[in-house]
């Protein structure tokens, strides 16, 4: 098994045309333990099948990853056989992907979450197999909330006050680099997710674009949510959070320098590792609500495996996808890396729950997460998301207030939509 980066492959494609290495090539994410777990799964399949696979690592930013994928697929390159694709990409990448129904046994998807299978089925074609699902959760330091006599916050307002209290106390005690809250604030897809969770947690906060295709983002509750988030910068969140993705946030939290962190479940295995400074000091709960009348809102994430229609070995690639998404592999990834299975039965598995207890307590959070508006906006979703996260980033940076920013965003989205999505 060989390994190289997707950026290197894309550059090679641009400069020198196609380069074929092993029997198959798979692109795998490198956030947290993703790449290690992918390599281990691939190695098992290589030993079982006798085939060789090259693993290509991808950028942590989903926005950068999509751009590279589109570059490779638009060139009709067969350099990558199996793509790890975001839950919001099946619709836009479908023309470049094979129908897995034609290569996998009938009933292959029967035991998976039906909603994810439906999400991955485009015009009756199964263009990706569910690999792991995701929903945003709140990590907190149990020891520090106990030290200051504070309860786990259930609203963003409570989180803000608790963060200020503990941050002030820790700094007074000599911990000068301590912060109250870290999250994903860089202008990329991750900020779309975080900000949508803030907005959707308020009553009538909206979801950028609703299921009917109406643009809902310019409303007082959304402005209230973003105004609160902007107040965190330089107060309970470092200025640097404006350039944080998942891993920068985890780095600050895991080194003991933050009270709260918004992240995906994958961070659990890492903050609980023997190398972690905060091992056994962390709790995980659902994200806070927007005010007393609000509700917790986690955005649906997750990744799937798809086979390129330009692959020279589609059946072999489909077999690799079936192996990596099998119950045994998903159980291994859940136990060793806290990656959420896409098979409901594994959420009742004793060994999985022993390794990741909140898979049981937050099951409803994972199964009721709100989707980004990718289905209703179709091919225009990347432009919608880019416009949204750029506006939010400007609000967080103090370049524009929330109400003005959302009014401008509404106009921009109407231009993108024109008569219809």
Secondary structure as UniProt FT lines:
FT   STRAND          2..5
FT   HELIX           6..16
FT   STRAND          24..28
FT   TURN            32..33
FT   HELIX           34..49
FT   STRAND          53..57
FT   HELIX           62..74
FT   TURN            75..76
FT   STRAND          82..86
FT   TURN            87..89
FT   HELIX           90..93
FT   HELIX           94..96
FT   HELIX           100..102
FT   TURN            106..111
FT   HELIX           114..119
FT   STRAND          121..122
FT   TURN            123..124
FT   STRAND          125..126
FT   STRAND          129..135
FT   STRAND          137..141
FT   HELIX           142..147
FT   TURN            148..149
FT   HELIX           156..172
FT   TURN            173..174
FT   TURN            176..177
FT   STRAND          179..182
FT   HELIX           189..200
FT   TURN            203..204
FT   TURN            211..212
FT   HELIX           220..232
FT   TURN            234..236
FT   HELIX           239..243
FT   HELIX           246..254
FT   TURN            255..256
FT   STRAND          258..263
FT   TURN            265..266
FT   HELIX           267..271
FT   TURN            274..275
FT   TURN            277..280
FT   STRAND          282..285
FT   TURN            292..293
FT   STRAND          299..308
FT   TURN            309..310
FT   HELIX           314..324
FT   HELIX           327..337
FT   HELIX           344..348
FT   HELIX           350..355
FT   HELIX           358..361
FT   HELIX           363..367
FT   HELIX           374..377
FT   HELIX           378..380
FT   HELIX           381..396
FT   TURN            397..398
FT   HELIX           402..417
FT   TURN            418..419
//
